[in-house]
Amino acid sequence: MLTSKRFLIHFKHAQIIRNMSLLKNMGYINGKWVPAMSGVKFDVLNPVNQSVIAQVPDMNVEDTKLAIDAASKAFKTFSKTTAKERSDLLRSWYNLMVKHSEELAEILTKENGKSLAESRAEIKYGNSFVEWFSEEARRINGEILPAPLSNRKLMILKQPAGVSALITPWNFPHAMITRKAGAAIAAGCTCVIKPSEDTPLTALALIKLAEEAGFPAGVLNVITTNTVNSPSVGKAICDDARVRVLSFTGSTAVGKILYNQCASTMKKLSLELGGNAPFIVFNSAKIDLAINGAMVCKFRNTGQTCVSANRFYVQNKVFQEFVDKFIEKISRDIKLGDGLQTGITHGPLIKASQIQMVEHLVEDAVAKGAKLHCGGKKLDTLGPLFYAPTVLTGVTKDMDIYHKEIFGPVAVIHQFEHEDQVLDDANSTNVGLAGYFFSEDLSQIFRVAHKMEVGMIGVNEGLISCAEAAFGGVKESGLGREGSKHGIDDYIDMKYVCIGNLDL
């Protein structure tokens, strides 16, 4: 009989074994787990303490060509499957992801650093896209058109576009794959997935479950690459005419490079790029509601989301109340640390370059006269990549932080007087992904929602994304939409058929 101490050790060991069941250290091409052809590997690090979680293959252009070969061959048969077959396949994958949600969340936390609570929320969110597209697969409907002549019949067919390359980021390594791959599979496309070098383990865990769900060889392929090989792998994907769709989530700068590289083969593009979200609080707003919205919108994933509130604008009558309550709530509710530990709400930044950028932006602002209300420093006692939640006011246009997407736990709060003024400021960027505002004035709600130059708006709400809604931006925030019934459009070719000279 085990003593309580021995039982605890035995239980923890069993938990580690269980959690390792989805921890893969190989790429996945044509239904097989494979190393890089070069034999080279790279370390996947835990951002909490920089410990090595695993080593994965550092795949290159030759490996990428093999993955495209496999996806291209598989497309010839997979594109002929029925909508019901694809729906069932996605449903089986979804069921396995739900069953293994806790394991997926723990792997995600280890390689990304976000708290286990946030990882669980991402897993649930990411799973929902596969569930959604399992249902939407059977709703890809063609059209019968009225013909101009009596002896003709006109129709529009919707067919899978072809091999789809999915390049995904580190900040949502589960959800960014599922909302792309779910749509692609629903349409009948095959996929080559290149996850971020910082978070490849979640992608490999998802593919392990897809394998168990019965996905045919070549339908889903994963190539893992380190930073040195990533540009050449990306270019190989763009240059290959067999790849008909490229879906990328990441920075606007990289998106423009891929956009340009895809021109030679005229691929269908789905680009979800940078954001610089305004968060406006009008005098009529319910301040406590706005504070709650600001917390989730600014500090989710320690500020490292493309839809994070980046520029706070608070109207003059409620400015001081908002700032005071916001700082109080930050102090009370945020607990930084290892996301696997009980009670931790937020983790570290993802890598050294990220914390260096945040550190520079805050130091530059303070040196030029911005007021620092809290934070403003690294927390080395917790680990090398922890940065304290920070609030700045008095930021001016000569400060670097005024123009940047911060991608960190730093809130910059501006005061404004008039609606027209704040809309001019909110729209004064080259990007337009998400925007938020809080108001109890119904006329103002419709007026501001119409005038904000973004693809998504949260009104009295700081958390807006879901499988049912169309996710995407305007201006330099990208092309296309993900999620919703529109999420399949980028993976579909529309074909017009005219049948003439009928004897009717």
C-alpha positions in Angstrom: 0.0 0.0 0.0 1.4 3.4 -1.0 2.0 6.1 1.6 0.5 9.5 0.9 3.9 10.9 0.0 4.8 7.9 -2.3 1.3 8.1 -3.8 1.9 11.8 -4.7 5.2 11.0 -6.3 3.7 8.1 -8.2 0.7 10.2 -9.3 2.9 13.0 -10.6 5.1 10.5 -12.5 1.9 9.1 -14.0 0.8 12.6 -15.0 4.1 13.2 -16.7 3.9 10.0 -18.7 0.3 10.8 -19.6 1.3 14.3 -20.8 4.2 12.9 -22.8 1.8 10.8 -24.9 1.2 13.7 -27.3 4.7 15.1 -27.1 6.2 14.3 -30.5 9.7 15.2 -31.7 9.5 14.4 -35.4 8.0 16.2 -38.4 5.0 14.6 -40.1 5.0 14.0 -43.9 2.8 11.7 -45.9 1.4 9.9 -42.8 4.8 9.2 -41.3 6.8 10.7 -38.4 10.1 11.7 -40.0 13.4 13.5 -39.0 14.9 16.3 -41.2 16.7 15.0 -44.2 19.8 16.8 -42.9 19.4 15.1 -39.4 19.7 18.6 -37.8 17.4 19.4 -34.8 16.8 22.5 -32.7 15.7 23.0 -29.1 12.2 24.0 -28.1 12.5 26.1 -24.9 10.2 26.8 -22.0 10.1 30.6 -21.9 9.6 30.5 -18.1 13.2 29.3 -17.4 14.7 28.6 -20.9 14.9 24.9 -20.1 14.8 22.5 -23.1 11.4 20.8 -23.5 12.3 18.8 -26.6 14.2 18.8 -29.8 12.5 18.8 -33.2 13.7 18.5 -36.8 15.2 21.6 -38.4 13.6 21.0 -41.8 14.7 22.8 -44.9 13.6 23.3 -48.5 14.1 19.6 -49.5 11.9 18.5 -46.6 9.3 21.1 -47.7 9.3 19.8 -51.2 8.6 16.3 -49.9 5.6 17.7 -47.8 4.2 19.4 -50.9 4.7 16.3 -52.9 2.7 14.3 -50.4 -0.1 17.0 -50.1 -0.3 17.2 -53.9 -0.6 13.5 -54.4 -3.2 13.2 -51.6 -5.3 16.0 -53.0 -6.1 14.0 -56.1 -8.1 11.6 -54.0 -9.1 13.7 -51.0 -10.6 16.4 -53.2 -13.1 13.8 -54.4 -14.4 12.9 -50.9 -17.9 13.8 -50.0 -18.8 16.6 -47.7 -20.2 14.0 -45.3 -16.9 12.1 -45.2 -14.9 15.3 -44.5 -17.4 16.3 -41.9 -17.1 13.0 -40.1 -13.3 13.2 -40.3 -13.2 16.7 -38.7 -15.7 15.6 -36.0 -13.5 12.6 -35.1 -10.6 15.0 -34.8 -12.6 17.4 -32.7 -13.7 14.6 -30.3 -10.1 13.5 -29.8 -9.0 17.1 -29.1 -11.8 17.5 -26.5 -10.8 14.2 -24.9 -7.1 15.3 -24.7 -7.7 18.9 -23.9 -5.8 18.9 -20.7 -2.7 17.3 -22.3 -2.8 19.8 -25.1 -3.2 22.7 -22.6 -0.1 21.6 -20.6 2.0 21.2 -23.8 0.9 24.7 -24.9 1.8 26.2 -21.5 5.2 24.6 -21.5 6.3 25.9 -24.9 4.3 29.2 -25.0 4.4 30.3 -21.3 0.8 31.4 -20.9 -1.0 30.3 -17.8 -2.7 26.9 -17.8 -6.1 28.7 -17.4 -5.4 30.7 -20.6 -4.1 27.6 -22.4 -7.3 25.7 -21.5 -9.3 28.6 -22.9 -7.3 28.5 -26.1 -7.8 24.8 -26.5 -11.5 25.1 -26.1 -11.5 28.1 -28.5 -9.3 26.3 -31.0 -11.4 23.1 -30.8 -14.5 25.0 -31.6 -13.2 25.8 -35.1 -12.9 22.2 -36.0 -16.3 21.5 -34.6 -17.7 24.5 -36.6 -16.1 23.5 -39.9 -17.1 19.9 -39.4 -20.6 21.3 -39.7 -19.9 23.9 -42.4 -18.4 21.2 -44.7 -21.9 20.1 -45.6 -23.0 23.7 -46.4 -20.6 24.5 -49.2 -23.4 25.1 -51.7 -23.2 25.8 -55.4 -25.8 27.9 -57.3 -28.3 27.6 -60.1 -28.5 30.8 -62.1 -31.3 32.2 -64.3 -30.2 31.8 -67.9 -30.6 34.6 -70.5 -31.6 32.0 -73.2 -34.2 29.2 -72.9 -31.9 26.5 -74.1 -29.2 27.0 -71.5 -28.7 26.0 -67.9 -26.2 27.9 -65.8 -24.6 26.9 -62.6 -21.8 27.7 -60.2 -19.7 24.9 -58.7 -17.6 25.3 -55.6 -14.5 23.1 -55.6 -11.4 22.8 -53.3 -8.6 25.1 -54.5 -5.7 22.7 -53.9 -2.7 22.2 -51.6 -2.9 24.8 -48.9 0.1 26.1 -46.9 -0.6 27.2 -43.4 2.1 29.3 -41.6 1.1 29.9 -38.0 2.4 32.0 -35.1 3.6 31.2 -31.6 1.0 33.3 -29.6 -2.0 31.0 -30.4 -0.3 27.8 -31.6 -3.4 25.7 -31.3 -6.2 28.0 -32.5 -4.3 29.4 -35.4 -3.8 25.9 -36.8 -7.4 24.6 -36.2 -9.2 27.6 -37.7 -7.1 27.4 -40.9 -6.9 23.6 -41.2 -10.5 23.1 -40.2 -11.6 25.3 -43.1 -9.2 23.8 -45.6 -10.2 20.2 -44.8 -13.9 21.1 -44.9 -13.4 22.4 -48.4 -11.5 19.3 -49.5 -7.9 20.8 -49.5 -4.8 19.1 -48.3 -2.3 21.0 -46.0 1.3 21.7 -45.4 1.6 23.3 -42.0 4.6 25.3 -40.8 4.3 26.2 -37.1 6.4 28.8 -35.4 9.8 27.6 -34.4 8.9 28.7 -30.8 5.9 26.5 -30.5 6.0 23.5 -32.8 5.0 20.9 -30.1 1.3 21.9 -30.0 1.2 21.5 -33.8 2.7 18.0 -33.6 0.3 17.0 -30.8 -2.6 18.1 -32.9 -1.4 16.1 -35.9 -0.9 13.0 -33.6 -4.6 13.3 -32.8 -5.5 13.8 -36.5 -3.6 10.6 -37.3 -5.6 8.8 -34.6 -8.8 10.3 -36.1 -8.0 8.5 -39.4 -6.8 11.3 -41.7 -5.4 9.8 -44.9 -1.6 10.0 -45.5 -0.6 13.4 -47.1 -3.8 15.3 -46.1 -2.0 17.0 -43.2 1.7 17.5 -43.1 3.9 19.4 -40.6 7.3 20.8 -41.3 9.2 22.2 -38.3 12.0 24.8 -39.0 14.2 27.0 -37.0 14.7 30.7 -37.7 17.6 30.2 -40.2 15.6 27.9 -42.5 12.2 29.7 -42.1 12.8 32.3 -44.9 13.9 29.8 -47.5 11.1 27.4 -46.5 8.6 30.2 -46.8 9.9 31.1 -50.2 9.8 27.5 -51.4 6.2 27.3 -50.5 5.4 30.6 -52.3 7.3 29.6 -55.4 5.8 26.1 -55.8 2.9 26.3 -58.3 1.3 23.2 -56.7 0.5 25.2 -53.6 -2.7 27.1 -54.5 -3.5 28.7 -51.1 -1.2 30.4 -48.6 -2.7 31.3 -45.2 -0.4 33.2 -42.9 -0.8 34.8 -39.5 2.0 37.1 -38.4 3.5 40.5 -38.8 2.5 42.9 -41.6 6.2 43.1 -42.6 6.5 39.4 -43.2 3.0 39.3 -44.7 4.1 41.8 -47.4 7.1 39.6 -48.2 4.9 36.5 -48.7 2.4 38.5 -50.7 5.1 39.6 -53.1 6.6 36.1 -53.3 3.2 34.6 -54.1 2.7 36.9 -57.1 4.6 34.6 -59.5 2.1 31.8 -59.0 -1.0 33.9 -58.3 -2.0 32.0 -55.2 -5.1 32.6 -53.2 -4.0 34.5 -50.0 -5.4 34.6 -46.5 -3.3 37.1 -44.5 -4.1 37.9 -40.9 -1.5 40.6 -40.1 -0.6 43.2 -37.5 -2.9 45.2 -35.4 -2.8 48.4 -33.4 -6.1 48.3 -31.7 -7.7 51.4 -30.2 -9.7 51.0 -27.0 -12.0 54.0 -26.5 -13.9 54.8 -23.3 -16.5 57.5 -23.6 -18.0 59.6 -20.8 -21.2 57.6 -20.9 -19.4 54.2 -20.4 -19.9 52.0 -17.4 -16.4 52.3 -16.1 -16.3 49.0 -14.2 -17.4 47.2 -17.4 -14.7 49.0 -19.3 -12.1 48.1 -16.8 -13.0 44.4 -17.1 -12.9 44.7 -20.8 -9.5 46.4 -20.7 -8.0 43.7 -18.5 -8.8 40.8 -20.9 -8.2 42.9 -24.0 -4.8 44.2 -22.9 -3.3 41.5 -20.8 -4.5 38.2 -22.3 -1.4 36.2 -23.2 0.6 38.9 -21.4 -0.3 41.4 -24.1 0.9 39.2 -26.9 -2.1 39.0 -29.2 -2.8 40.7 -32.5 -6.1 42.0 -31.2 -4.8 43.4 -27.9 -5.8 46.9 -26.9 -2.7 48.9 -27.9 -3.9 52.5 -27.6 -6.3 53.5 -24.8 -8.3 56.7 -25.3 -10.4 57.8 -22.3 -12.7 60.8 -22.4 -11.8 63.6 -20.0 -14.6 63.3 -17.4 -13.8 59.7 -16.7 -10.1 59.6 -17.4 -8.8 59.7 -13.8 -11.4 57.3 -12.5 -10.5 54.8 -15.3 -6.7 55.1 -14.7 -7.0 54.7 -10.9 -9.3 51.7 -11.1 -7.3 50.1 -13.9 -4.1 50.2 -11.9 -5.9 48.9 -8.8 -7.3 45.9 -10.7 -3.9 45.1 -12.3 -2.3 45.0 -8.9 -5.1 42.9 -7.5 -5.8 40.4 -10.3 -2.5 39.7 -12.1 -0.1 37.1 -10.7 2.9 36.4 -12.8 4.9 33.1 -12.8 5.1 29.6 -14.2 1.8 29.0 -15.9 1.7 25.4 -14.6 1.6 26.6 -11.0 -1.7 27.1 -9.2 -3.0 30.6 -9.0 -0.8 32.0 -11.8 -2.7 34.2 -14.2 0.0 35.4 -16.6 3.3 34.1 -17.8 6.5 35.5 -19.4 7.0 37.0 -22.8 8.0 34.5 -25.5 11.6 35.3 -26.1 14.5 37.7 -25.5 13.9 39.9 -28.5 10.3 40.5 -27.3 11.2 41.6 -23.8 14.1 43.8 -25.2 11.6 45.6 -27.5 9.1 46.2 -24.7 11.9 47.4 -22.4 13.1 49.8 -25.0 9.7 51.2 -25.7 9.0 51.9 -22.0 12.4 53.4 -21.2 12.2 55.6 -24.3 8.8 56.9 -23.3 9.7 57.6 -19.7 13.0 59.3 -20.7 11.0 61.7 -23.0 8.5 62.6 -20.3 5.8 59.9 -20.1 4.4 59.2 -16.6 5.0 55.7 -15.3 2.1 54.6 -13.0 3.2 51.0 -12.4 5.5 48.4 -13.7 8.1 49.5 -16.1 10.7 46.9 -15.3 11.8 43.3 -15.8 11.1 40.8 -13.0 14.3 38.8 -13.1 13.5 37.0 -9.9 10.7 35.2 -11.7 12.8 34.4 -14.8 14.6 36.1 -17.7 11.5 36.9 -19.8 9.1 38.4 -17.2 8.0 42.0 -17.4 5.8 43.8 -14.9 2.3 45.0 -16.1 2.8 48.6 -17.0 0.6 51.7 -17.3 1.8 54.9 -19.0 0.1 58.2 -19.5 1.4 61.4 -21.1 2.7 59.6 -24.2 3.4 61.9 -27.1 4.1 61.5 -30.8 7.9 61.8 -30.4 8.0 58.6 -28.4 8.6 55.3 -30.1 5.8 53.6 -28.3 3.2 56.0 -29.7 3.6 54.4 -33.2 4.3 50.8 -32.3 2.2 47.7 -31.8 3.6 46.9 -28.3 2.9 43.1 -28.1 3.6 43.2 -24.3 1.9 44.0 -21.0 2.1 47.8 -21.4 -1.0 50.0 -21.5 -0.7 53.5 -22.9 -3.6 55.7 -21.9 -4.4 59.0 -23.7 -7.0 61.5 -22.6 -9.4 63.1 -25.2 -12.3 65.5 -25.3 -14.3 65.1 -28.5 -15.6 62.1 -30.5 -14.3 63.4 -33.8 -10.9 63.9 -32.3 -10.6 60.4 -31.0 -11.8 58.8 -34.2 -9.2 60.7 -36.1 -6.6 59.4 -33.7 -7.9 55.9 -33.7 -8.0 55.7 -37.5 -4.5 57.3 -38.0 -2.7 54.0 -38.6 -1.9 51.9 -41.7 -3.5 48.9 -40.0 -7.1 48.0 -39.0 -7.6 44.7 -37.4 -9.7 45.2 -34.2 -11.0 48.1 -32.2 -13.0 48.5 -29.0 -15.2 51.2 -27.5 -17.4 51.5 -24.4 -20.5 53.7 -24.5 -24.1 53.7 -23.3 -25.2 56.2 -25.9 -27.0 54.1 -28.6 -26.7 56.7 -31.3 -23.0 57.0 -30.6 -22.6 53.2 -30.7 -23.9 53.1 -34.3 -22.0 56.2 -35.3 -18.6 55.1 -34.0 -19.0 51.5 -35.1 -19.6 52.8 -38.7 -16.6 55.2 -38.6 -13.9 53.0 -37.0 -11.6 51.7 -39.7 -11.1 48.1 -38.5 -12.4 44.7 -39.5 -13.7 43.8 -36.0 -15.3 45.9 -33.3 -16.0 45.1 -29.7 -18.7 47.4 -28.3 -18.8 47.2 -24.5 -16.8 44.0 -24.8 -13.1 43.2 -24.7 -13.1 39.6 -25.9 -14.8 39.2 -29.3 -13.4 36.3 -31.3 -15.4 33.1 -31.8 -15.8 30.4 -34.4 -19.1 31.9 -35.6 -17.7 35.3 -36.4 -15.5 36.4 -39.3 -12.0 37.2 -38.1 -9.9 39.6 -40.1 -8.9 43.2 -40.8 -8.8 46.0 -43.3 -6.0 48.2 -44.7 -2.6 46.6 -43.9 -4.0 44.1 -41.4 -4.5 41.6 -44.1 -6.8 39.8 -46.6 -9.6 37.4 -46.2 -11.5 36.2 -43.2 -11.1 33.2 -40.8 -13.9 31.5 -38.9 -17.6 31.9 -39.7 -19.2 30.7 -43.0 -16.8 33.0 -44.8 -13.7 31.1 -43.5 -14.0 28.5 -46.2 -14.0 31.0 -49.1 -10.2 31.2 -49.3 -10.0 27.5 -49.9 -12.6 27.3 -52.6 -12.4 27.8 -56.3 -15.7 29.0 -58.0 -16.4 27.4 -61.3 -19.1 28.7 -63.7 -20.7 26.0 -66.0 -22.8 26.9 -69.0 -24.7 24.0 -70.6 -26.0 25.2 -73.9 -28.1 24.1 -76.9 -30.4 22.0 -74.7 -33.6 20.5 -76.2 -36.0 21.7 -73.5 
